[in-house]
């Protein structure tokens, strides 16, 4: 049986995608201009994006969920690598 689609689901996808866009930009900024401040801002953006992506884990469109999960994982990995090379 299919789960009913929440009326809020499309908006939650938009919010999660937007939060990820901001996190990816913050990570890129930290990567090119590494400082404690840029790293902290990237971490905060990633935390926000993580919460937004967690909100949609049970959504009907699992392909979109998986894509967002992969983007989040990639941004987290990039930030981790940036921290190691600092």
Secondary structure as the mmCIF struct_conf table of DSSP 4:
data_model
#
loop_
_struct_conf.conf_type_id
_struct_conf.id
_struct_conf.beg_label_comp_id
_struct_conf.beg_label_asym_id
_struct_conf.beg_label_seq_id
_struct_conf.end_label_comp_id
_struct_conf.end_label_asym_id
_struct_conf.end_label_seq_id
HELX_LH_PP_P HELX_LH_PP_P1 UNK A 2 UNK A 6
TURN_TY1_P TURN_TY1_P1 UNK A 7 UNK A 8
HELX_RH_AL_P HELX_RH_AL_P1 UNK A 9 UNK A 32
BEND BEND1 UNK A 33 UNK A 33
HELX_RH_AL_P HELX_RH_AL_P2 UNK A 36 UNK A 54
TURN_TY1_P TURN_TY1_P2 UNK A 55 UNK A 58
BEND BEND2 UNK A 60 UNK A 60
HELX_RH_AL_P HELX_RH_AL_P3 UNK A 62 UNK A 85
#
